[in-house]
Amino acid sequence: MKIIRATAVALLVLSCAPGWAAAPRLHTTKTITIDASAGKVWSAVKDFDRLNTWHPAVVKDEIVEGKADRVGAVRLLTLKDGGTIKEKLLAHDSAKRTFKYSVLEGVLPVSGYTSTFSVKSTGKNKSSATWSGSYKRKNTAENPGAKEDDKTATDTVTAVYQAGLDNLKKLVEAK
């Protein structure tokens, strides 16, 4: 009986393996150097309900569940093109200047997305902001359709991060 169960479990695992391989876990990390103190940069990005104040694609950022900057808070982002993204705050540490969140639903071509944003001092009036994420493409089928592949997911996340970091640098350095 044990052999039959072990064989059944092994067959089940092997039958699922092609699905796991079809949509690998993808990763994107972007970092930018900013001519401003880490405290000044953190002050610009730390509020979970203020992405719209520094990311050019976001026109509205509202907390729809919980309290801003408290783990469990859920924000609804409205984009310039009218699309929306709902995100949940997973961690927020002002002392370490970092927060982590996940996407619950939205227009991005990703699934299982978690992201971390952090700010570090790199010298007097110099800092770096790093935005990194881990995700799969939204269509996890073995053969996704056009514009639903790993490259589309990675290119989209990379563009979101780069646009946000570039604008953050511009805004903070102008102050």
SULSULPE-V218072 format. One record per pair of residues at least 24 apart in sequence whose C-alpha atoms are under 10 Angstrom apart, sorted by the first residue. I is the first residue (numbers start at 0). J is the second residue. If there is no record, write none. Layout:
# SULSULPE-V218072
i:I j:J
i:I j:J
This chain:
# SULSULPE-V218072
i:17 j:140
i:17 j:141
i:18 j:139
i:18 j:140
i:18 j:141
i:19 j:139
i:19 j:140
i:19 j:141
i:20 j:139
i:20 j:140
i:20 j:141
i:21 j:135
i:21 j:136
i:21 j:138
i:21 j:139
i:21 j:140
i:21 j:141
i:21 j:142
i:21 j:143
i:21 j:149
i:22 j:134
i:22 j:135
i:22 j:136
i:22 j:137
i:22 j:138
i:22 j:139
i:22 j:140
i:22 j:141
i:22 j:142
i:22 j:143
i:22 j:148
i:22 j:149
i:23 j:134
i:23 j:135
i:23 j:136
i:23 j:139
i:23 j:149
i:24 j:110
i:24 j:111
i:24 j:112
i:24 j:133
i:24 j:134
i:24 j:135
i:24 j:136
i:24 j:149
i:25 j:109
i:25 j:112
i:25 j:132
i:25 j:133
i:25 j:134
i:25 j:135
i:25 j:136
i:25 j:149
i:25 j:150
i:25 j:152
i:25 j:153
i:26 j:112
i:26 j:113
i:26 j:114
i:26 j:131
i:26 j:132
i:26 j:133
i:26 j:134
i:26 j:135
i:26 j:152
i:26 j:153
i:26 j:156
i:26 j:157
i:27 j:114
i:27 j:130
i:27 j:131
i:27 j:132
i:27 j:133
i:27 j:134
i:27 j:152
i:27 j:153
i:27 j:154
i:27 j:156
i:27 j:157
i:27 j:160
i:28 j:114
i:28 j:115
i:28 j:116
i:28 j:129
i:28 j:130
i:28 j:131
i:28 j:132
i:28 j:133
i:28 j:156
i:28 j:157
i:28 j:160
i:28 j:161
i:29 j:116
i:29 j:128
i:29 j:129
i:29 j:130
i:29 j:131
i:29 j:132
i:29 j:156
i:29 j:157
i:29 j:158
i:29 j:160
i:29 j:161
i:29 j:164
i:30 j:116
i:30 j:117
i:30 j:118
i:30 j:127
i:30 j:128
i:30 j:129
i:30 j:130
i:30 j:131
i:30 j:160
i:30 j:161
i:30 j:164
i:30 j:165
i:31 j:118
i:31 j:126
i:31 j:127
i:31 j:128
i:31 j:129
i:31 j:130
i:31 j:161
i:31 j:164
i:31 j:165
i:31 j:167
i:31 j:168
i:32 j:118
i:32 j:119
i:32 j:120
i:32 j:121
i:32 j:125
i:32 j:126
i:32 j:127
i:32 j:128
i:32 j:129
i:32 j:164
i:32 j:165
i:32 j:168
i:33 j:118
i:33 j:120
i:33 j:121
i:33 j:124
i:33 j:125
i:33 j:126
i:33 j:127
i:33 j:128
i:33 j:164
i:33 j:165
i:33 j:167
i:33 j:168
i:33 j:169
i:33 j:171
i:33 j:172
i:34 j:121
i:34 j:122
i:34 j:123
i:34 j:124
i:34 j:125
i:34 j:126
i:34 j:127
i:34 j:168
i:34 j:169
i:34 j:171
i:34 j:172
i:34 j:173
i:35 j:120
i:35 j:121
i:35 j:122
i:35 j:123
i:35 j:124
i:35 j:125
i:35 j:126
i:35 j:127
i:35 j:168
i:35 j:171
i:35 j:172
i:35 j:173
i:35 j:174
i:36 j:118
i:36 j:119
i:36 j:120
i:36 j:121
i:36 j:122
i:36 j:123
i:36 j:124
i:36 j:125
i:36 j:126
i:36 j:127
i:36 j:171
i:36 j:172
i:37 j:96
i:37 j:117
i:37 j:118
i:37 j:119
i:37 j:120
i:37 j:121
i:37 j:122
i:37 j:123
i:37 j:124
i:37 j:125
i:37 j:126
i:37 j:127
i:37 j:128
i:38 j:93
i:38 j:96
i:38 j:118
i:38 j:119
i:38 j:120
i:38 j:124
i:38 j:126
i:39 j:118
i:39 j:124
i:39 j:125
i:39 j:126
i:39 j:171
i:39 j:172
i:39 j:174
i:40 j:96
i:40 j:117
i:40 j:118
i:40 j:119
i:40 j:120
i:40 j:125
i:40 j:126
i:40 j:127
i:40 j:128
i:40 j:167
i:40 j:168
i:40 j:170
i:40 j:171
i:40 j:172
i:41 j:93
i:41 j:95
i:41 j:96
i:41 j:97
i:41 j:116
i:41 j:117
i:41 j:118
i:41 j:119
i:41 j:126
i:41 j:128
i:41 j:171
i:42 j:93
i:42 j:96
i:42 j:171
i:43 j:167
i:43 j:170
i:43 j:171
i:44 j:96
i:44 j:97
i:44 j:98
i:44 j:116
i:44 j:117
i:44 j:118
i:44 j:128
i:44 j:167
i:45 j:91
i:45 j:92
i:45 j:93
i:45 j:96
i:45 j:97
i:45 j:98
i:45 j:116
i:45 j:117
i:45 j:118
i:46 j:91
i:46 j:93
i:46 j:98
i:47 j:72
i:47 j:73
i:47 j:74
i:47 j:86
i:47 j:87
i:47 j:88
i:47 j:91
i:47 j:98
i:47 j:99
i:47 j:100
i:48 j:72
i:48 j:73
i:48 j:74
i:48 j:75
i:48 j:76
i:49 j:74
i:49 j:76
i:50 j:74
i:50 j:76
i:50 j:163
i:51 j:76
i:51 j:77
i:51 j:78
i:51 j:163
i:52 j:166
i:52 j:167
i:52 j:170
i:53 j:162
i:53 j:163
i:53 j:164
i:53 j:165
i:53 j:166
i:53 j:167
i:53 j:168
i:53 j:169
i:53 j:170
i:53 j:171
i:54 j:78
i:54 j:159
i:54 j:160
i:54 j:161
i:54 j:162
i:54 j:163
i:54 j:164
i:54 j:165
i:54 j:166
i:54 j:167
i:55 j:79
i:55 j:159
i:55 j:162
i:55 j:163
i:55 j:164
i:55 j:165
i:55 j:166
i:55 j:167
i:56 j:80
i:56 j:159
i:56 j:162
i:56 j:163
i:57 j:81
i:57 j:82
i:57 j:83
i:57 j:84
i:57 j:163
i:59 j:83
i:60 j:84
i:60 j:85
i:61 j:85
i:62 j:86
i:62 j:87
i:63 j:87
i:68 j:92
i:68 j:93
i:68 j:98
i:70 j:98
i:70 j:99
i:70 j:100
i:71 j:100
i:72 j:100
i:73 j:100
i:73 j:101
i:73 j:102
i:73 j:103
i:74 j:102
i:74 j:103
i:75 j:103
i:75 j:104
i:75 j:105
i:76 j:105
i:77 j:105
i:78 j:106
i:81 j:106
i:82 j:106
i:82 j:107
i:83 j:107
i:86 j:112
i:86 j:113
i:87 j:113
i:88 j:113
i:88 j:114
i:89 j:113
i:89 j:114
i:89 j:115
i:90 j:115
i:91 j:115
i:91 j:116
i:92 j:117
i:93 j:117
i:93 j:118
i:95 j:119
i:96 j:120
i:96 j:128
i:97 j:128
i:97 j:129
i:97 j:130
i:98 j:130
i:99 j:130
i:99 j:131
i:99 j:132
i:100 j:132
i:101 j:132
i:101 j:133
i:101 j:134
i:102 j:134
i:106 j:137
i:107 j:136
i:107 j:137
i:107 j:151
i:107 j:152
i:107 j:155
i:107 j:156
i:107 j:159
i:108 j:134
i:108 j:135
i:108 j:136
i:108 j:137
i:108 j:138
i:108 j:146
i:108 j:147
i:108 j:148
i:108 j:149
i:108 j:151
i:108 j:152
i:108 j:153
i:108 j:154
i:108 j:155
i:108 j:156
i:109 j:133
i:109 j:134
i:109 j:135
i:109 j:136
i:109 j:137
i:109 j:138
i:109 j:139
i:109 j:147
i:109 j:148
i:109 j:149
i:109 j:151
i:109 j:152
i:109 j:153
i:109 j:155
i:109 j:156
i:110 j:134
i:110 j:135
i:110 j:136
i:110 j:137
i:110 j:138
i:110 j:139
i:110 j:152
i:111 j:135
i:111 j:136
i:111 j:137
i:112 j:136
i:112 j:137
i:116 j:160
i:127 j:164
i:127 j:168
i:128 j:164
i:128 j:167
i:128 j:168
i:129 j:160
i:129 j:164
i:130 j:157
i:130 j:159
i:130 j:160
i:130 j:161
i:130 j:163
i:130 j:164
i:131 j:156
i:131 j:157
i:131 j:160
i:132 j:156
i:132 j:157
i:132 j:160
